[in-house]
Amino acid sequence: MAEKILIIDDDIDTLKLVGLMLERQGYQIAVASNGTIGLSKASSERPDLILLDVMMPDMDGYQVTERLRSDPSLSHIPIVMFTAKTMVDDKVKGFESGVDDYLTKPTHPAELTAHVKAVLSRSISTPTKDVPEQAQIVSFFGTRPGLGTSTLALNVGVQLQQNGLDVIIAELNPGKGSIALNLNISAPTGLTTLLSRSLKDIHLRSVESEVVSHPSGVRLLLASYQPQEGELDQAVAQMEAVVKNLASMCTVLVLDLGSGLRPYSKPLLLASDRVIVVVEPVYPSNVIARAVLDDLFSSGLQRGRTSLAMITRERTSLNIPWKQVEADLGIEMAGIISPAPELTQQASQSGTPLVILHRDTLTGDQIRKMSEMISAKLALS
């Protein structure tokens, strides 16, 4: 079968001319007119080589290269940077961002073909690692602060690990981390360190180095609780790159997305296999939850991948019946967690997740049942 080449260039004439030259040499051609479309095409088409322009309006070729190299499923694809720039510094920048070869516009058809053949030959003769299977992603998202979203994500993740799955819990709450405090882990800087890096420096090794292990067997990427680091909310591309690398390291990736919609929330929720929306069955929490869910569903979140986790913190007489909450919000209930402030406090003080320290309690049982429901929805065993 002929090799497939993806050409990413905003110049339509270049797309046509280069595409025609390569088609005449027997290659399959896919094209993209900007970097965003190019990244999408790379993911869907899985080309054998990418021919990439530097100067493009939405993101330049260096940025596209960094995004490709940060994605474990795409990082192996060879890239030839195809540009009008001739300065040595520009070429050095291209190689530093991860390109395999460099061509200067305009180029002769024979030169283009020779470079393409050489790069493809090197990629075929150099065995590439198998693309790792991606984990199933379970995201926990609170519709408002203070519901216990992080505590629930931690305990469900630990329970899934206890059930025999290989789990990583990623606390994606820059400047608002709490899991480290609840586990008596000092200096939780893993997420901060990664989000402060350039995209090209976020790869499997760098992500692995920031993941810590817990005695329960679960692994964690932890957020800092230093408020000034909340500015890292804006590092959306880095956040997505971190998640993609984490997903190649485990069977189940549990994301704690905290509460409220942040710049990175929607992309990660849409990429999740299961979304657990944490709600409280009292007014006005129910109204806020409905508004948040309507926004997410209008953005493309699938109802069939979404479930409710209801945290009851008030007296029974104040709670809206769970059936009504389920009907009002239009998604099924994953589980109901009863209030257990004393148990939660004891777990935090001991640095042990509640589901381990107080396993044989009502709350422990509720968390186990929720974990079983999530496993069933993901068809995990």
ZIFENKA-V780172 format. One record per helix or strand of 3 or more residues. SS is the DSSP state (h for helix, s for strand). FROM is the first residue (numbers start at 1). TO is the last residue. Records with the same first field share a line. If there is no record, write none. Layout:
SS->FROM-TO ; FROM-TO
This chain:
s->4-8 ; 28-32 ; 49-52 ; 78-83 ; 101-104 ; 136-142 ; 167-171 ; 219-221 ; 252-259 ; 274-279 ; 306-312 ; 332-338
h->12-24 ; 35-45 ; 61-70 ; 88-97 ; 109-125 ; 149-162 ; 179-182 ; 190-195 ; 199-201 ; 204-208 ; 227-234 ; 236-246 ; 265-270 ; 285-298 ; 303-305 ; 316-318 ; 322-329 ; 341-350 ; 354-357 ; 362-378
